[in-house]
């Protein structure tokens, strides 16, 4: 079942012209950019909400 789902995922990614992750399992640098993005997003949202409360 997992092979079928993986194949369908790859077909969908190909249709959307998206390159999936190719790193090894447990590679902490694989998500580094997206983790940085969400960290900054949360920080900015928190700072804005603090200003609105003042």
PDB file of N, CA, C and O in Angstrom:
ATOM      1  N   UNK A   1       0.823  -1.195   0.000  1.00  0.00           N
ATOM      2  CA  UNK A   1       0.000   0.000   0.000  1.00  0.00           C
ATOM      3  C   UNK A   1       0.865   1.257   0.000  1.00  0.00           C
ATOM      4  O   UNK A   1       0.562   2.229  -0.692  1.00  0.00           O
ATOM      5  N   UNK A   2       1.953   1.229   0.788  1.00  0.00           N
ATOM      6  CA  UNK A   2       2.826   2.399   0.870  1.00  0.00           C
ATOM      7  C   UNK A   2       3.465   2.704  -0.484  1.00  0.00           C
ATOM      8  O   UNK A   2       3.650   3.870  -0.832  1.00  0.00           O
ATOM      9  N   UNK A   3       3.798   1.679  -1.240  1.00  0.00           N
ATOM     10  CA  UNK A   3       4.410   1.874  -2.559  1.00  0.00           C
ATOM     11  C   UNK A   3       3.417   2.550  -3.504  1.00  0.00           C
ATOM     12  O   UNK A   3       3.802   3.421  -4.284  1.00  0.00           O
ATOM     13  N   UNK A   4       2.159   2.160  -3.443  1.00  0.00           N
ATOM     14  CA  UNK A   4       1.135   2.764  -4.299  1.00  0.00           C
ATOM     15  C   UNK A   4       0.960   4.240  -3.952  1.00  0.00           C
ATOM     16  O   UNK A   4       0.912   5.088  -4.844  1.00  0.00           O
ATOM     17  N   UNK A   5       0.866   4.547  -2.664  1.00  0.00           N
ATOM     18  CA  UNK A   5       0.703   5.939  -2.231  1.00  0.00           C
ATOM     19  C   UNK A   5       1.917   6.766  -2.624  1.00  0.00           C
ATOM     20  O   UNK A   5       1.776   7.904  -3.073  1.00  0.00           O
ATOM     21  N   UNK A   6       3.107   6.201  -2.459  1.00  0.00           N
ATOM     22  CA  UNK A   6       4.331   6.903  -2.837  1.00  0.00           C
ATOM     23  C   UNK A   6       4.346   7.189  -4.333  1.00  0.00           C
ATOM     24  O   UNK A   6       4.742   8.274  -4.759  1.00  0.00           O
ATOM     25  N   UNK A   7       3.914   6.217  -5.129  1.00  0.00           N
ATOM     26  CA  UNK A   7       3.854   6.410  -6.576  1.00  0.00           C
ATOM     27  C   UNK A   7       2.865   7.491  -6.974  1.00  0.00           C
ATOM     28  O   UNK A   7       3.154   8.314  -7.842  1.00  0.00           O
ATOM     29  N   UNK A   8       1.697   7.490  -6.340  1.00  0.00           N
ATOM     30  CA  UNK A   8       0.691   8.523  -6.622  1.00  0.00           C
ATOM     31  C   UNK A   8       1.202   9.903  -6.220  1.00  0.00           C
ATOM     32  O   UNK A   8       0.953  10.890  -6.913  1.00  0.00           O
ATOM     33  N   UNK A   9       1.913   9.966  -5.103  1.00  0.00           N
ATOM     34  CA  UNK A   9       2.488  11.236  -4.647  1.00  0.00           C
ATOM     35  C   UNK A   9       3.486  11.753  -5.677  1.00  0.00           C
ATOM     36  O   UNK A   9       3.483  12.938  -6.010  1.00  0.00           O
ATOM     37  N   UNK A  10       4.330  10.873  -6.175  1.00  0.00           N
ATOM     38  CA  UNK A  10       5.331  11.278  -7.165  1.00  0.00           C
ATOM     39  C   UNK A  10       4.680  11.750  -8.460  1.00  0.00           C
ATOM     40  O   UNK A  10       5.152  12.707  -9.074  1.00  0.00           O
ATOM     41  N   UNK A  11       3.607  11.093  -8.882  1.00  0.00           N
ATOM     42  CA  UNK A  11       2.892  11.509 -10.095  1.00  0.00           C
ATOM     43  C   UNK A  11       2.305  12.905  -9.905  1.00  0.00           C
ATOM     44  O   UNK A  11       2.400  13.751 -10.794  1.00  0.00           O
ATOM     45  N   UNK A  12       1.697  13.141  -8.741  1.00  0.00           N
ATOM     46  CA  UNK A  12       1.095  14.449  -8.463  1.00  0.00           C
ATOM     47  C   UNK A  12       2.172  15.539  -8.419  1.00  0.00           C
ATOM     48  O   UNK A  12       1.977  16.626  -8.963  1.00  0.00           O
ATOM     49  N   UNK A  13       3.300  15.252  -7.776  1.00  0.00           N
ATOM     50  CA  UNK A  13       4.391  16.228  -7.720  1.00  0.00           C
ATOM     51  C   UNK A  13       4.910  16.537  -9.118  1.00  0.00           C
ATOM     52  O   UNK A  13       5.216  17.689  -9.427  1.00  0.00           O
ATOM     53  N   UNK A  14       5.008  15.521  -9.957  1.00  0.00           N
ATOM     54  CA  UNK A  14       5.484  15.721 -11.324  1.00  0.00           C
ATOM     55  C   UNK A  14       4.514  16.598 -12.107  1.00  0.00           C
ATOM     56  O   UNK A  14       4.939  17.499 -12.830  1.00  0.00           O
ATOM     57  N   UNK A  15       3.222  16.344 -11.969  1.00  0.00           N
ATOM     58  CA  UNK A  15       2.217  17.160 -12.671  1.00  0.00           C
ATOM     59  C   UNK A  15       2.280  18.618 -12.241  1.00  0.00           C
ATOM     60  O   UNK A  15       2.073  19.517 -13.054  1.00  0.00           O
ATOM     61  N   UNK A  16       2.567  18.855 -10.960  1.00  0.00           N
ATOM     62  CA  UNK A  16       2.648  20.217 -10.438  1.00  0.00           C
ATOM     63  C   UNK A  16       4.036  20.836 -10.628  1.00  0.00           C
ATOM     64  O   UNK A  16       4.286  21.972 -10.225  1.00  0.00           O
ATOM     65  N   UNK A  17       4.931  20.064 -11.249  1.00  0.00           N
ATOM     66  CA  UNK A  17       6.317  20.485 -11.482  1.00  0.00           C
ATOM     67  C   UNK A  17       7.014  20.862 -10.179  1.00  0.00           C
ATOM     68  O   UNK A  17       7.692  21.885 -10.094  1.00  0.00           O
ATOM     69  N   UNK A  18       6.832  20.010  -9.158  1.00  0.00           N
ATOM     70  CA  UNK A  18       7.460  20.201  -7.855  1.00  0.00           C
ATOM     71  C   UNK A  18       8.472  19.087  -7.648  1.00  0.00           C
ATOM     72  O   UNK A  18       8.189  17.921  -7.919  1.00  0.00           O
ATOM     73  N   UNK A  19       9.646  19.451  -7.169  1.00  0.00           N
ATOM     74  CA  UNK A  19      10.682  18.469  -6.871  1.00  0.00           C
ATOM     75  C   UNK A  19      10.585  18.092  -5.400  1.00  0.00           C
ATOM     76  O   UNK A  19      10.726  18.949  -4.528  1.00  0.00           O
ATOM     77  N   UNK A  20      10.348  16.829  -5.122  1.00  0.00           N
ATOM     78  CA  UNK A  20      10.244  16.370  -3.741  1.00  0.00           C
ATOM     79  C   UNK A  20      11.608  16.266  -3.088  1.00  0.00           C
ATOM     80  O   UNK A  20      12.640  16.369  -3.751  1.00  0.00           O
ATOM     81  N   UNK A  21      11.601  16.064  -1.798  1.00  0.00           N
ATOM     82  CA  UNK A  21      12.835  15.939  -1.035  1.00  0.00           C
ATOM     83  C   UNK A  21      13.541  14.635  -1.388  1.00  0.00           C
ATOM     84  O   UNK A  21      12.908  13.594  -1.569  1.00  0.00           O
ATOM     85  N   UNK A  22      14.855  14.714  -1.481  1.00  0.00           N
ATOM     86  CA  UNK A  22      15.627  13.515  -1.816  1.00  0.00           C
ATOM     87  C   UNK A  22      16.688  13.200  -0.774  1.00  0.00           C
ATOM     88  O   UNK A  22      17.592  12.405  -1.031  1.00  0.00           O
ATOM     89  N   UNK A  23      16.589  13.808   0.390  1.00  0.00           N
ATOM     90  CA  UNK A  23      17.607  13.556   1.404  1.00  0.00           C
ATOM     91  C   UNK A  23      17.312  12.263   2.145  1.00  0.00           C
ATOM     92  O   UNK A  23      16.225  11.694   2.042  1.00  0.00           O
ATOM     93  N   UNK A  24      18.305  11.819   2.890  1.00  0.00           N
ATOM     94  CA  UNK A  24      18.123  10.605   3.673  1.00  0.00           C
ATOM     95  C   UNK A  24      17.219  10.874   4.869  1.00  0.00           C
ATOM     96  O   UNK A  24      17.061  12.012   5.311  1.00  0.00           O
ATOM     97  N   UNK A  25      16.648   9.830   5.363  1.00  0.00           N
ATOM     98  CA  UNK A  25      15.775   9.940   6.529  1.00  0.00           C
ATOM     99  C   UNK A  25      16.576  10.466   7.724  1.00  0.00           C
ATOM    100  O   UNK A  25      17.693  10.020   7.982  1.00  0.00           O
ATOM    101  N   UNK A  26      15.995  11.405   8.435  1.00  0.00           N
ATOM    102  CA  UNK A  26      16.645  11.950   9.615  1.00  0.00           C
ATOM    103  C   UNK A  26      17.612  13.079   9.334  1.00  0.00           C
ATOM    104  O   UNK A  26      18.324  13.522  10.236  1.00  0.00           O
ATOM    105  N   UNK A  27      17.651  13.556   8.094  1.00  0.00           N
ATOM    106  CA  UNK A  27      18.549  14.659   7.747  1.00  0.00           C
ATOM    107  C   UNK A  27      17.933  15.961   8.244  1.00  0.00           C
ATOM    108  O   UNK A  27      16.926  16.425   7.709  1.00  0.00           O
ATOM    109  N   UNK A  28      18.540  16.542   9.265  1.00  0.00           N
ATOM    110  CA  UNK A  28      17.950  17.735   9.879  1.00  0.00           C
ATOM    111  C   UNK A  28      18.019  18.956   8.972  1.00  0.00           C
ATOM    112  O   UNK A  28      17.267  19.909   9.176  1.00  0.00           O
ATOM    113  N   UNK A  29      18.898  18.953   7.979  1.00  0.00           N
ATOM    114  CA  UNK A  29      19.033  20.112   7.107  1.00  0.00           C
ATOM    115  C   UNK A  29      17.990  20.122   5.991  1.00  0.00           C
ATOM    116  O   UNK A  29      17.866  21.111   5.268  1.00  0.00           O
ATOM    117  N   UNK A  30      17.248  19.040   5.847  1.00  0.00           N
ATOM    118  CA  UNK A  30      16.236  18.942   4.804  1.00  0.00           C
ATOM    119  C   UNK A  30      15.154  20.003   4.971  1.00  0.00           C
ATOM    120  O   UNK A  30      14.702  20.586   3.986  1.00  0.00           O
ATOM    121  N   UNK A  31      14.743  20.254   6.188  1.00  0.00           N
ATOM    122  CA  UNK A  31      13.663  21.204   6.455  1.00  0.00           C
ATOM    123  C   UNK A  31      14.165  22.540   6.971  1.00  0.00           C
ATOM    124  O   UNK A  31      13.367  23.346   7.451  1.00  0.00           O
ATOM    125  N   UNK A  32      15.440  22.795   6.888  1.00  0.00           N
ATOM    126  CA  UNK A  32      16.014  24.001   7.492  1.00  0.00           C
ATOM    127  C   UNK A  32      15.382  25.278   6.956  1.00  0.00           C
ATOM    128  O   UNK A  32      15.071  26.178   7.735  1.00  0.00           O
ATOM    129  N   UNK A  33      15.188  25.377   5.658  1.00  0.00           N
ATOM    130  CA  UNK A  33      14.645  26.611   5.080  1.00  0.00           C
ATOM    131  C   UNK A  33      13.197  26.844   5.500  1.00  0.00           C
ATOM    132  O   UNK A  33      12.821  27.966   5.838  1.00  0.00           O
ATOM    133  N   UNK A  34      12.395  25.800   5.479  1.00  0.00           N
ATOM    134  CA  UNK A  34      10.988  25.964   5.847  1.00  0.00           C
ATOM    135  C   UNK A  34      10.845  26.213   7.341  1.00  0.00           C
ATOM    136  O   UNK A  34       9.969  26.967   7.765  1.00  0.00           O
ATOM    137  N   UNK A  35      11.708  25.579   8.148  1.00  0.00           N
ATOM    138  CA  UNK A  35      11.688  25.836   9.589  1.00  0.00           C
ATOM    139  C   UNK A  35      12.057  27.286   9.873  1.00  0.00           C
ATOM    140  O   UNK A  35      11.451  27.922  10.735  1.00  0.00           O
ATOM    141  N   UNK A  36      13.039  27.808   9.161  1.00  0.00           N
ATOM    142  CA  UNK A  36      13.439  29.206   9.320  1.00  0.00           C
ATOM    143  C   UNK A  36      12.295  30.139   8.930  1.00  0.00           C
ATOM    144  O   UNK A  36      12.017  31.114   9.627  1.00  0.00           O
ATOM    145  N   UNK A  37      11.639  29.835   7.822  1.00  0.00           N
ATOM    146  CA  UNK A  37      10.520  30.652   7.361  1.00  0.00           C
ATOM    147  C   UNK A  37       9.420  30.733   8.417  1.00  0.00           C
ATOM    148  O   UNK A  37       8.968  31.824   8.765  1.00  0.00           O
ATOM    149  N   UNK A  38       8.990  29.574   8.929  1.00  0.00           N
ATOM    150  CA  UNK A  38       7.906  29.572   9.903  1.00  0.00           C
ATOM    151  C   UNK A  38       8.328  30.194  11.228  1.00  0.00           C
ATOM    152  O   UNK A  38       7.508  30.808  11.910  1.00  0.00           O
ATOM    153  N   UNK A  39       9.581  30.044  11.596  1.00  0.00           N
ATOM    154  CA  UNK A  39      10.081  30.682  12.811  1.00  0.00           C
ATOM    155  C   UNK A  39       9.983  32.197  12.700  1.00  0.00           C
ATOM    156  O   UNK A  39       9.520  32.867  13.623  1.00  0.00           O
ATOM    157  N   UNK A  40      10.422  32.732  11.565  1.00  0.00           N
ATOM    158  CA  UNK A  40      10.350  34.179  11.360  1.00  0.00           C
ATOM    159  C   UNK A  40       8.901  34.654  11.269  1.00  0.00           C
ATOM    160  O   UNK A  40       8.563  35.721  11.781  1.00  0.00           O
ATOM    161  N   UNK A  41       8.056  33.874  10.626  1.00  0.00           N
ATOM    162  CA  UNK A  41       6.644  34.226  10.508  1.00  0.00           C
ATOM    163  C   UNK A  41       5.987  34.319  11.886  1.00  0.00           C
ATOM    164  O   UNK A  41       5.254  35.267  12.169  1.00  0.00           O
ATOM    165  N   UNK A  42       6.256  33.329  12.737  1.00  0.00           N
ATOM    166  CA  UNK A  42       5.690  33.340  14.087  1.00  0.00           C
ATOM    167  C   UNK A  42       6.211  34.521  14.892  1.00  0.00           C
ATOM    168  O   UNK A  42       5.453  35.159  15.622  1.00  0.00           O
ATOM    169  N   UNK A  43       7.504  34.816  14.763  1.00  0.00           N
ATOM    170  CA  UNK A  43       8.094  35.935  15.494  1.00  0.00           C
ATOM    171  C   UNK A  43       7.450  37.247  15.077  1.00  0.00           C
ATOM    172  O   UNK A  43       7.088  38.059  15.929  1.00  0.00           O
ATOM    173  N   UNK A  44       7.303  37.461  13.777  1.00  0.00           N
ATOM    174  CA  UNK A  44       6.697  38.699  13.288  1.00  0.00           C
ATOM    175  C   UNK A  44       5.239  38.812  13.724  1.00  0.00           C
ATOM    176  O   UNK A  44       4.792  39.891  14.112  1.00  0.00           O
ATOM    177  N   UNK A  45       4.506  37.728  13.666  1.00  0.00           N
ATOM    178  CA  UNK A  45       3.099  37.750  14.090  1.00  0.00           C
ATOM    179  C   UNK A  45       3.002  38.050  15.582  1.00  0.00           C
ATOM    180  O   UNK A  45       2.134  38.813  16.006  1.00  0.00           O
ATOM    181  N   UNK A  46       3.881  37.461  16.374  1.00  0.00           N
ATOM    182  CA  UNK A  46       3.877  37.697  17.814  1.00  0.00           C
ATOM    183  C   UNK A  46       4.185  39.160  18.118  1.00  0.00           C
ATOM    184  O   UNK A  46       3.527  39.775  18.957  1.00  0.00           O
ATOM    185  N   UNK A  47       5.184  39.716  17.436  1.00  0.00           N
ATOM    186  CA  UNK A  47       5.547  41.117  17.661  1.00  0.00           C
ATOM    187  C   UNK A  47       4.398  42.050  17.283  1.00  0.00           C
ATOM    188  O   UNK A  47       4.135  43.023  17.990  1.00  0.00           O
ATOM    189  N   UNK A  48       3.720  41.768  16.187  1.00  0.00           N
ATOM    190  CA  UNK A  48       2.578  42.593  15.773  1.00  0.00           C
ATOM    191  C   UNK A  48       1.443  42.513  16.783  1.00  0.00           C
ATOM    192  O   UNK A  48       0.823  43.524  17.114  1.00  0.00           O
ATOM    193  N   UNK A  49       1.176  41.311  17.267  1.00  0.00           N
ATOM    194  CA  UNK A  49       0.077  41.157  18.224  1.00  0.00           C
ATOM    195  C   UNK A  49       0.402  41.869  19.537  1.00  0.00           C
ATOM    196  O   UNK A  49      -0.501  42.383  20.196  1.00  0.00           O
ATOM    197  N   UNK A  50       1.677  41.906  19.924  1.00  0.00           N
ATOM    198  CA  UNK A  50       2.071  42.616  21.136  1.00  0.00           C
ATOM    199  C   UNK A  50       1.886  44.121  20.966  1.00  0.00           C
ATOM    200  O   UNK A  50       1.477  44.805  21.904  1.00  0.00           O
ATOM    201  N   UNK A  51       2.183  44.640  19.772  1.00  0.00           N
ATOM    202  CA  UNK A  51       2.002  46.071  19.502  1.00  0.00           C
ATOM    203  C   UNK A  51       0.523  46.444  19.527  1.00  0.00           C
ATOM    204  O   UNK A  51       0.157  47.517  20.007  1.00  0.00           O
ATOM    205  N   UNK A  52      -0.323  45.559  19.010  1.00  0.00           N
ATOM    206  CA  UNK A  52      -1.764  45.828  18.978  1.00  0.00           C
ATOM    207  C   UNK A  52      -2.376  45.824  20.378  1.00  0.00           C
ATOM    208  O   UNK A  52      -3.387  46.485  20.615  1.00  0.00           O
ATOM    209  N   UNK A  53      -1.772  45.088  21.299  1.00  0.00           N
ATOM    210  CA  UNK A  53      -2.278  45.042  22.665  1.00  0.00           C
ATOM    211  C   UNK A  53      -1.903  46.294  23.453  1.00  0.00           C
ATOM    212  O   UNK A  53      -2.578  46.648  24.419  1.00  0.00           O
ATOM    213  N   UNK A  54      -0.834  46.959  23.043  1.00  0.00           N
ATOM    214  CA  UNK A  54      -0.350  48.138  23.777  1.00  0.00           C
ATOM    215  C   UNK A  54      -1.210  49.347  23.542  1.00  0.00           C
ATOM    216  O   UNK A  54      -0.936  50.416  24.088  1.00  0.00           O
TER     217      UNK A  54
END
